[in-house]
Amino acid sequence: MQKITVIDTGSANLTSVVIALRHLGADPVISTDEKVIREADKLILPGVGTASAAMKLLHERNLPDLIRSLTQPVLGICLGMQMLGLESQENMGESGETAPVKCLGLTAGTVRLMKTGDLPLPHMGWDQVSPVRESPLFRDIPANTFFYFVHSYAMNVCADTLAVTEYGEKFTAVVQKDNFFGTQFHPEKSGRMGARLLGNFLNL
């Protein structure tokens, strides 16, 4: 059986991710231990909350350089995907912060508050995801399939974008650079197709 590790980012969606993986027959562990993380076949980087708090916690747990050095497939979910990018503008202007939060720098995207016009924020609920490049992550998943989103900040469309969603403007719904993948939506809350995407990731 594959060794599947969910990196403990202290986020609220750890349990739902673990349950979704167990439904697929995996036996994931939650860990921040370097040996456990390095020996994993696949890794999940979940995240819920703010970029500044999440990156602060990663640094406290000595995880950024470890994550950057990984060579096996890694899947970031929601804020976990945003942390794969260069930086996030989340929390700018709050608590005296004047500069973007530096993220892991593993993909080319930057994260900023969504420009949605008259549409409400957060972007919450089911929305269509449209691939712009082929990927084994989308095997047996039709174009424009609906997945479940909850977010107010989004990554711009960039060189590493795999799929987009439009909500006021187009943004990156799925990103991939080398062995690092990310979904802005929550596959663990996206029903049958979310489970299929997670299964595709486990089969990479």
C-alpha positions in Angstrom: 0.0 0.0 0.0 1.2 3.5 -0.8 2.4 5.7 2.0 0.1 8.8 1.9 1.0 11.7 4.3 -1.2 14.7 5.0 1.1 17.5 6.0 -0.1 18.9 9.3 -0.7 22.6 8.6 -3.1 22.9 11.6 -6.0 23.6 9.2 -9.6 22.8 9.8 -10.0 20.5 6.8 -7.5 17.9 7.8 -10.1 15.4 9.0 -12.3 15.7 5.9 -9.3 15.2 3.7 -8.3 12.1 5.6 -11.8 10.7 5.5 -12.0 11.2 1.7 -8.6 9.4 1.2 -9.8 6.5 3.4 -12.9 6.2 1.2 -10.5 5.6 -1.7 -8.8 2.8 0.2 -5.7 4.8 1.3 -4.5 4.8 4.9 -3.1 8.3 5.3 -1.2 9.7 8.3 -1.0 13.3 9.5 2.5 14.4 10.2 5.1 17.2 10.4 7.9 14.7 10.9 10.6 15.1 8.2 11.3 11.3 7.9 7.6 10.5 7.5 7.2 13.2 4.9 10.3 12.3 2.9 9.3 8.6 2.9 5.7 9.2 1.7 4.7 8.2 -1.8 2.2 11.0 -2.1 1.6 14.1 0.0 -1.4 16.4 0.6 -0.9 20.0 1.7 -4.3 21.2 3.0 -5.1 24.7 4.2 -7.9 26.8 5.5 -7.6 30.4 6.9 -5.2 33.2 6.0 -1.9 33.0 4.1 0.0 34.9 6.8 -1.1 32.6 9.6 -0.6 29.5 7.5 2.9 30.5 6.4 3.8 31.5 9.9 2.8 28.0 11.1 4.8 26.3 8.4 7.9 28.3 9.4 7.3 27.4 13.1 7.2 23.7 12.1 10.3 24.1 9.8 8.4 22.9 6.8 9.0 25.4 3.9 12.4 24.2 2.9 11.4 20.6 3.4 8.3 21.0 1.2 10.4 22.8 -1.5 12.8 19.8 -1.6 10.2 17.1 -2.2 10.3 15.1 -5.4 7.2 13.0 -5.0 3.7 14.2 -6.0 2.3 16.9 -3.7 -1.3 18.2 -3.8 -2.2 21.5 -2.2 -5.9 22.1 -1.5 -7.5 25.5 -1.2 -5.1 27.7 0.8 -2.6 24.8 0.4 -2.7 25.5 -3.3 -2.3 29.3 -2.8 0.8 28.6 -0.6 2.5 27.0 -3.6 2.6 30.3 -5.4 5.0 33.2 -5.1 3.1 35.5 -2.7 -0.3 36.4 -1.4 -1.8 39.8 -0.9 -4.1 38.5 1.8 -4.0 40.5 5.1 -2.2 43.5 3.4 -3.2 46.6 5.3 -4.3 44.6 8.3 -2.4 44.5 11.5 0.1 46.9 10.0 1.2 44.6 7.3 2.2 46.5 4.1 3.9 43.8 2.0 2.5 40.6 0.4 3.0 37.3 2.3 5.9 35.4 0.7 4.7 31.9 -0.1 6.6 28.7 -1.1 7.5 29.9 -4.6 6.8 26.6 -6.3 4.5 27.9 -9.0 4.5 31.1 -10.9 1.1 32.4 -9.6 0.4 35.2 -7.2 -2.7 35.4 -5.0 -4.9 38.5 -4.6 -8.5 39.5 -3.6 -10.9 38.4 -6.3 -12.5 41.1 -8.4 -16.0 39.9 -8.7 -18.1 43.0 -9.6 -21.6 42.6 -8.3 -21.0 38.9 -7.4 -20.7 38.2 -3.6 -17.5 37.3 -1.8 -16.5 34.7 -0.7 -16.9 32.7 -3.8 -18.8 29.8 -2.2 -20.5 26.8 -3.7 -20.3 24.7 -6.9 -18.7 26.1 -10.0 -17.3 24.8 -13.3 -13.6 24.0 -13.8 -12.3 24.2 -17.4 -8.9 22.5 -18.2 -6.5 24.5 -20.3 -3.9 21.8 -20.5 -4.1 18.0 -20.5 -3.1 16.3 -17.2 -3.5 12.8 -15.7 -5.2 14.6 -12.8 -8.3 15.1 -15.1 -8.5 11.5 -16.3 -12.2 10.5 -16.8 -13.3 14.0 -15.6 -15.3 15.9 -18.2 -14.4 19.5 -19.0 -16.6 22.0 -17.1 -17.3 19.6 -14.3 -18.5 21.3 -11.1 -16.4 21.4 -7.9 -17.0 23.0 -4.5 -15.3 26.3 -3.7 -15.0 28.5 -0.6 -12.5 31.4 -1.0 -12.2 35.2 -1.5 -8.6 35.2 -2.7 -7.4 33.5 -5.9 -4.3 32.8 -7.9 -4.0 34.6 -11.2 -3.9 32.6 -14.5 -0.2 31.9 -15.0 2.2 29.7 -16.9 1.5 26.8 -14.5 -2.3 27.0 -14.7 -3.9 23.6 -15.5 -7.5 24.7 -15.3 -9.5 27.9 -14.8 -12.8 29.0 -13.3 -14.6 32.2 -14.0 -16.3 34.2 -11.2 -16.2 37.8 -12.1 -12.9 37.1 -13.7 -10.9 34.0 -14.7 -8.6 32.6 -12.0 -6.5 29.5 -11.6 -8.6 26.6 -10.3 -5.9 24.0 -10.7 -2.2 24.5 -10.9 0.8 22.3 -11.6 4.6 22.7 -11.8 6.7 19.6 -11.9 5.6 17.3 -9.0 3.5 20.1 -7.3 -0.2 20.2 -8.0 -2.9 22.4 -6.4 -6.7 22.8 -6.5 -8.4 26.0 -5.3 -11.6 24.0 -4.8 -12.1 21.2 -2.2 -12.0 17.8 -3.9 -12.8 16.2 -0.5 -16.2 18.1 -0.6 -16.9 17.7 -4.3 -18.7 14.4 -4.4 -18.0 11.7 -7.0 -15.8 13.9 -9.3 -13.8 15.2 -6.4 -13.1 11.6 -5.3 -12.1 10.8 -8.8 -9.6 13.7 -8.9 -8.1 12.5 -5.6 -8.0 9.0 -7.0 -6.2 10.2 -10.1 -3.7 12.0 -7.8 -3.0 8.8 -5.9 -2.5 7.0 -9.2 0.1 9.4 -10.5 
